[in-house]
């Protein structure tokens, strides 16, 4: 038997487009001699459909789409993921199409309800295995969490917070065992597993455990593409009955691979090499930007270019994702902008070949101050005047966005979003936050990584002390701990949920810990109003960060 892995980039709700994509891959797989093709989880409608899954008309349309897909498939069997409504119950399903007909349907057993997943809001769990025969081989079907469910967290030290107590609540996963006991000789697993750093080796460990428990090979099919804040990295793979890696598909791109099975085990095939961590993250950011802009129909992007490292990295990502012709940076200097910032911004634009504009904001700033002079009389200059400059820049960018239709990319990083070192309706104004889950220290690493490919960020931009340039001689460290300290505390508190004592035990001072946690707490109202941004860590400031704005918890007894 030959199994085709269809690592697809589907779009949520694009039923016709998704059908066409699946049919195209199926015909290519058939031409390569495949007997069966497996698609990712909910490939028919895209993942995650979120509250579309609460609409009955959505299920009617998905059922019609499934029937149309079935009529277009011939000469190859197909396993396709789709939502299903039966007798008032909603299921995360996978159907087997053979000879143009649906011959079997499987309902996902274990429904994840942690981090970015909330499937218990939408679906009921299935309770029956699905085993069918193709080319003389009996194939079992599982869907994602069915193979992950286990008692207690797994490899949390590796940063794998997606692997928390499974919805199934049992030791091991019963769905693979049920498939094997029903006669399965190979397990086909449909996945919609979003990317975060260090995720792939955790997938290997969990799937090898399933293979060891059941003694049959496993084919893991994952989707690729960006969907709002989530990025799916693909990286589909196959393990033989010994748990050895026989096939590895590339990350962050669509791909089709043929897995051959002989004598009830898999034959070794192509294995794409792994990426370095910085290369992974950079590719994830490019894919996230490309799909958000393209799938939502924006003609291009705008961003404020400051001469600093965050906007320089954002510009490089945008150009690599979309092409220089779809990216427009705008430099908006004030009286506090250093000359070298303008020089460096011009150099960045020239290196990347983008159309570049400068709009001085001092005339507008002076009018604002004159307008407010009566209200500000007798009051000292403070952050109010600094924020006015940022809000002028935000207003100008949004005006250009309205005229052109291009979406504004914000350039703030996770360290700034965490501590509130950003201005509402100023540098937070925009439609998509590229670096929202990228700590400042990772910004430096990514900038050096991108320059190792070709020089696009002047070295001085990387080595200069970071500054918002909203007052004379300002640096970020005037108000914040050193970024290496800040990022370490934030990772411990935000991503690992450690308390004060545990963070102190890591070697950080109580003064720095108290400052960072206080800033995190009082900035929650800002983050709720920030644009959606790409998630690349086990916990970003998005779907998996749900802290109350009104909150008096102060670690009172620590």
Buried (B, 14 or more C-beta within 10 A) or exposed (E): BBBBBBBBBBBBBBBEEBBEBBBEBBBBBBEEEBBBBBBBBBBBBBBBBBEBBEEEEBBEBBBEBBEEBBEBBEEBBBBBBBBBBEEEEBBBBBBBBBEEEBEBBBBBBBBBBBBBBBBEEBBBBBEEBBBBBBEEBBBBBBBBBBBBBBEEBBBBEBBBBBBBBBBBEEEBBBBBBBBBEEEBBBBBBBBBBBBBBBBBEBBBBBBBBBBEEBEBBBBBBBBBBBBBBBBBBBBBBBBBBEBBBBBBBBBBBBBBBBBBBEEEBBBEEEBBEEBEBBBBBBBBBBBBBBBBBBBEEBEBBBBBBBBBBBBBBBBBBBBBBBEBEBBBBBBBBBEBBBEEBBEBBBBBBEBBEBEBBBBEBBEBBEEBEEEBEEEBEEEEEEEEBBBBBBBBBBBBBBEBBEEBEBBBBBBBBBBBBBBBBBBBEBBBBBBBBBBBBBBBBBBBBBBEBBBEEEEBBBEEBBEBEBBBBBBEEBEBEEEBBEBEBBBBBBBBBBBBEBBBEEBBEEEBEEEBBBBBBEBBBEBBEBBEEBBBBBBBBBBBBBBBBEEEEEEEEEEEEE
